[in-house]
Amino acid sequence: MDVFPARALRPAVLVCSAALVCGCSTFGSPGGTADAARTAADAAAVPGPVNDLESAYQRVIKDVLPSVVQIQADEDLGSGVVYDDKGHIVTNAHVVGQATTFQVTTADDEQPLTASLVRSYPEQDLAVIRLDKAPKGLRAAVFGDSATVQVGHIVLAMGSPLGLSSSVTQGIVSATGRTVSEGQTDGGTGATIGDMVQTSAAINPGNSGGALVNLAGRVIGIPTLAAADPGLGGAMAPGIGFAIPASTVRKIADQIVRTGKVTDSGRASLGITGRTVVDDAYRATGVALVEVQSGGAASRAGLRAGDVVTGLGTADITSVTTLSEALAAKRPGDRATVTFTRDGVGGTAEVTLGEQ
């Protein structure tokens, strides 16, 4: 299964036409009475639990959708979430790309606002931009506690799929704790992101950077990736999308807002630069250490340039991607056994992981 950023490649202009049928009836006429009676009957026919669920959806949409914006960066479109009343907006790094200025459209006003980049952090595919002038009444979203997210929770995905601003889709939390590697094609950053929330809510190009929201009106994640099925020529796999968890979003965004940079990533690191090694059949077989940072985790464990890492803990390491995924599942300070070969001879080293 492949994943790709859910950002629109280009703004889409969609023209919808509809036939409007206008009818008039005198107040109190038999037709008007019959219509009112049918409306009352239809409402009575809807079970109470359905009405309750619909009301919950509508309440959440009313509360949160004004905090979800559309972002235009150069020629690309994505989504964002208002982070505070000072005009900070959190989104994906692949949405902002290389741009430093943006046009932002809120749910309440079609007139675009200008914004500037505060910081992009591609390693976690997150970025913060700031409105040059925050409008009065700007409403910040409330971010939830990732620890409370459970499989089966009903969620709503809000954003601008294909440029259709203020769109909402519905699904459930399908899984938690997913580690997903984002490709560098289609504008991706190549990041490997841990603890992602998997959802069945439809995530399409343009949803990236928007909000995945629970029925308590809390943002539990930032929709970032949608799955593609290689067996179908890379076509999207419906109902498989991924969101960066709220805890990670808050950790990174808080640092960017406060200091303009990220100094505490929470990401484990070996302190190496590596490349994928392939055998005679062009199969990936490990990661060769091209550079070992002095004083880093690998250096302290006795690893050196030229070693080929083939395992980290219980994970088999065959490529730079699998090494990134194994590290994404760990935390700085964790201890792990690294399996490697040196000059054709196998060995192991106990490593205390550093921070990226």
Solvent accessible surface area in square Angstrom, and as a share of the most:
residue,aa,sasa,rsa
1,M,138,0.62
2,D,77,0.40
3,V,19,0.11
4,F,32,0.14
5,P,4,0.02
6,A,0,0.00
7,R,24,0.09
8,A,2,0.02
9,L,103,0.51
10,R,143,0.52
11,P,57,0.36
12,A,44,0.34
13,V,136,0.78
14,L,90,0.45
15,V,137,0.79
16,C,123,0.74
17,S,111,0.72
18,A,85,0.66
19,A,98,0.76
20,L,154,0.77
21,V,143,0.82
22,C,120,0.72
23,G,72,0.69
24,C,139,0.83
25,S,81,0.53
26,T,106,0.62
27,F,206,0.86
28,G,62,0.59
29,S,25,0.16
30,P,118,0.74
31,G,40,0.39
32,G,26,0.25
33,T,88,0.51
34,A,40,0.31
35,D,74,0.38
36,A,64,0.50
37,A,60,0.47
38,R,145,0.53
39,T,93,0.54
40,A,64,0.50
41,A,60,0.47
42,D,93,0.48
43,A,64,0.49
44,A,88,0.68
45,A,81,0.63
46,V,53,0.30
47,P,80,0.50
48,G,42,0.40
49,P,104,0.65
50,V,65,0.37
51,N,64,0.33
52,D,100,0.52
53,L,68,0.34
54,E,84,0.37
55,S,59,0.38
56,A,14,0.11
57,Y,44,0.17
58,Q,120,0.53
59,R,129,0.47
60,V,1,0.01
61,I,51,0.26
62,K,156,0.66
63,D,70,0.36
64,V,7,0.04
65,L,25,0.12
66,P,26,0.17
67,S,1,0.00
68,V,6,0.04
69,V,3,0.02
70,Q,31,0.14
71,I,0,0.00
72,Q,68,0.30
73,A,4,0.03
74,D,105,0.54
75,E,102,0.46
76,D,26,0.13
77,L,7,0.03
78,G,0,0.00
79,S,0,0.00
80,G,0,0.00
81,V,0,0.00
82,V,0,0.00
83,Y,33,0.12
84,D,30,0.15
85,D,99,0.51
86,K,123,0.52
87,G,0,0.00
88,H,11,0.05
89,I,0,0.00
90,V,1,0.00
91,T,0,0.00
92,N,0,0.00
93,A,3,0.02
94,H,2,0.01
95,V,1,0.01
96,V,2,0.01
97,G,34,0.33
98,Q,175,0.78
99,A,8,0.07
100,T,85,0.49
101,T,94,0.55
102,F,5,0.02
103,Q,80,0.36
104,V,0,0.00
105,T,28,0.16
106,T,19,0.11
107,A,40,0.31
108,D,119,0.62
109,D,74,0.39
110,E,162,0.72
111,Q,121,0.54
112,P,58,0.36
113,L,43,0.21
114,T,70,0.41
115,A,1,0.01
116,S,43,0.27
117,L,54,0.27
118,V,50,0.29
119,R,115,0.42
120,S,29,0.19
121,Y,25,0.09
122,P,61,0.39
123,E,73,0.33
124,Q,10,0.05
125,D,0,0.00
126,L,2,0.01
127,A,0,0.00
128,V,1,0.00
129,I,0,0.00
130,R,105,0.38
131,L,4,0.02
132,D,89,0.46
133,K,168,0.71
134,A,36,0.28
135,P,51,0.32
136,K,209,0.89
137,G,77,0.74
138,L,25,0.12
139,R,115,0.42
140,A,36,0.28
141,A,14,0.11
142,V,79,0.45
143,F,28,0.12
144,G,11,0.10
145,D,74,0.38
146,S,26,0.17
147,A,91,0.71
148,T,78,0.45
149,V,16,0.09
150,Q,113,0.50
151,V,96,0.55
152,G,41,0.39
153,H,73,0.32
154,I,51,0.26
155,V,0,0.00
156,L,3,0.01
157,A,1,0.01
158,M,0,0.00
159,G,0,0.00
160,S,2,0.01
161,P,14,0.09
162,L,87,0.43
163,G,19,0.18
164,L,83,0.41
165,S,62,0.40
166,S,45,0.29
167,S,29,0.19
168,V,49,0.28
169,T,39,0.23
170,Q,90,0.40
171,G,6,0.06
172,I,71,0.36
173,V,0,0.00
174,S,37,0.24
175,A,13,0.10
176,T,62,0.36
177,G,46,0.44
178,R,109,0.40
179,T,46,0.27
180,V,13,0.08
181,S,26,0.17
182,E,5,0.02
183,G,32,0.31
184,Q,141,0.63
185,T,104,0.60
186,D,79,0.41
187,G,37,0.35
188,G,12,0.11
189,T,35,0.21
190,G,35,0.33
191,A,8,0.06
192,T,8,0.05
193,I,0,0.00
194,G,9,0.09
195,D,62,0.32
196,M,0,0.00
197,V,4,0.03
198,Q,25,0.11
199,T,0,0.00
200,S,44,0.28
201,A,1,0.01
202,A,43,0.33
203,I,6,0.03
204,N,45,0.23
205,P,30,0.19
206,G,0,0.00
207,N,3,0.02
208,S,0,0.00
209,G,0,0.00
210,G,0,0.00
211,A,0,0.00
212,L,0,0.00
213,V,0,0.00
214,N,29,0.15
215,L,47,0.23
216,A,71,0.55
217,G,11,0.11
218,R,102,0.37
219,V,0,0.00
220,I,3,0.02
221,G,0,0.00
222,I,0,0.00
223,P,0,0.00
224,T,0,0.00
225,L,0,0.00
226,A,2,0.02
227,A,0,0.00
228,A,5,0.04
229,D,50,0.26
230,P,76,0.48
231,G,70,0.67
232,L,119,0.59
233,G,78,0.75
234,G,39,0.38
235,A,49,0.38
236,M,63,0.28
237,A,18,0.14
238,P,125,0.79
239,G,32,0.31
240,I,52,0.27
241,G,1,0.01
242,F,2,0.01
243,A,0,0.00
244,I,0,0.00
245,P,4,0.03
246,A,0,0.00
247,S,47,0.30
248,T,24,0.14
249,V,0,0.00
250,R,80,0.29
251,K,79,0.34
252,I,1,0.00
253,A,1,0.01
254,D,59,0.30
255,Q,13,0.06
256,I,1,0.00
257,V,48,0.28
258,R,167,0.61
259,T,78,0.45
260,G,24,0.23
261,K,102,0.43
262,V,28,0.16
263,T,101,0.59
264,D,64,0.33
265,S,9,0.06
266,G,20,0.19
267,R,35,0.13
268,A,6,0.05
269,S,19,0.12
270,L,4,0.02
271,G,8,0.07
272,I,35,0.18
273,T,67,0.39
274,G,24,0.23
275,R,142,0.52
276,T,50,0.29
277,V,37,0.21
278,V,77,0.44
279,D,46,0.24
280,D,146,0.76
281,A,60,0.46
282,Y,182,0.69
283,R,157,0.57
284,A,41,0.32
285,T,56,0.32
286,G,0,0.00
287,V,0,0.00
288,A,9,0.07
289,L,3,0.02
290,V,81,0.46
291,E,96,0.43
292,V,32,0.18
293,Q,93,0.41
294,S,116,0.75
295,G,50,0.49
296,G,14,0.13
297,A,3,0.03
298,A,0,0.00
299,S,41,0.27
300,R,148,0.54
301,A,29,0.23
302,G,47,0.45
303,L,7,0.03
304,R,136,0.50
305,A,61,0.48
306,G,55,0.53
307,D,1,0.01
308,V,33,0.19
309,V,0,0.00
310,T,43,0.25
311,G,6,0.06
312,L,1,0.01
313,G,37,0.36
314,T,148,0.86
315,A,39,0.30
316,D,115,0.60
317,I,2,0.01
318,T,53,0.31
319,S,20,0.13
320,V,63,0.36
321,T,66,0.39
322,T,41,0.24
323,L,8,0.04
324,S,35,0.23
325,E,56,0.25
326,A,12,0.09
327,L,24,0.12
328,A,13,0.10
329,A,75,0.58
330,K,52,0.22
331,R,113,0.41
332,P,47,0.30
333,G,50,0.48
334,D,55,0.29
335,R,156,0.57
336,A,8,0.06
337,T,47,0.27
338,V,0,0.00
339,T,54,0.32
340,F,19,0.08
341,T,48,0.28
342,R,61,0.22
343,D,137,0.71
344,G,75,0.72
345,V,105,0.61
346,G,59,0.57
347,G,24,0.23
348,T,92,0.54
349,A,13,0.10
350,E,96,0.43
351,V,1,0.00
352,T,52,0.30
353,L,4,0.02
354,G,22,0.21
355,E,80,0.36
356,Q,106,0.47
